[in-house]
Amino acid sequence: MTDMSIIDTIGKTPLVRVNRVLTAEAKANDVRILIKLEMQNPGGSVKDRIAKNMIEDAERTGTLKSGMTVVEYTSGNTGIGLAMICAAKGYKCIIVMPQLPPFEERYIVCRMFGADVHLTAPALGMPGLKQYTEDLVAKNEGYFLVNQFYNEANPNIHYTTTGPEIWEQSGENVDYFVTGVGTGGTAAGAGKYLTEKNPDLKVICVEPTESRVHLGAAHSPHTILGIGAGIPTHFLTELATGQPYAEGSRGHVSEFLSATSAESIEWATKLAKMEGIMVGPSSGATIKVAMDLAGRPEAKGKTIVVIAASHGIRYTAHPLWKEMKEEAKVALPQPPNMSKDEGTLFWDSSKRS
């Protein structure tokens, strides 16, 4: 018998080693690459951690009370985590996302958890998303804005859970910590904890090559959902207040590296086909950067830990799945062929030209 709720299953995700996907340079350098499987949280992503902590922190402080409505703007995974938590706790929930085709799964999942979803004009980007949400909350008493990009409960949960889990699971042996930059909470929180344990550890933040705003570059469109919102993040800005955005370190972050949209798809696909680990595009970006690091001379014999933020099955509307979806349309025609006179085998994927 157990008294656990779905909320109690968040965290303590596995840390696994990859072998077959390693580049020749990584193998030659005898680098150990470990992936933190955050998709094994019950809502399917690392954002379950912050969703739980931000809600429960607001309950503790009295900011969120029974009968109030939880509201948040998001690229999707935080919205799913919040919708799940709100369903389990009995809160109404409104999730605000841009109206873009790759968000189809996020829309559906949030609605299945009972949340309402507001979709904003994509051309207005993150500033438009943020402004709409803030205006909505200001006009409605009893609405609670979670505010993940500024809520200290975000990095705090990574400092108290994600970082310690990694340190223990790795055998207290981590030389590089690689994470994508969405809100910056993982890098700020888990990165801080790990550098306290190993002052020589290097925290590597990953942005889309098309949107290297933490280096002072301009934002341009990309398809790596979950990272690269197009604005510098509050939590990473606060690591070195007043420091210009440029190449080099920032607080305990050693480097800001990048992957292109195409590279993120390439490496997410490699992980699925060579390691049996199905991840989203942002995790493809982080593993690509980890492989780049593993080829450096100074990485010889080192351990690199990579955050896999979300499960790949959540991205079937994303270009990550384009080839497989096109094949499936041919393999599974509508309507189906119901003939009994054309043999038994109708399709063999190995014969696809």
Salt bridges, closest charged atoms under 4 A:
GLU38 OE1 - ARG49 NE 2.69
GLU56 OE2 - LYS89 NZ 3.50
ASP57 OD1 - ARG60 NH2 3.70
GLU59 OE1 - LYS89 NZ 3.17
ASP116 OD1 - ARG111 NH1 3.44
GLU134 OE2 - LYS130 NZ 2.77
GLU165 OE1 - LYS36 NZ 2.77
GLU165 OE1 - ARG49 NH2 2.79
GLU207 OE2 - HIS214 ND1 2.71
GLU255 OE2 - ARG296 NH1 2.73
GLU263 OE1 - LYS288 NZ 3.74
GLU266 OE2 - LYS270 NZ 3.19
ASP292 OD2 - LYS288 NZ 2.63
GLU326 OE2 - LYS322 NZ 2.80
GLU327 OE1 - ARG352 NE 3.65
ASP348 OD2 - LYS351 NZ 3.04
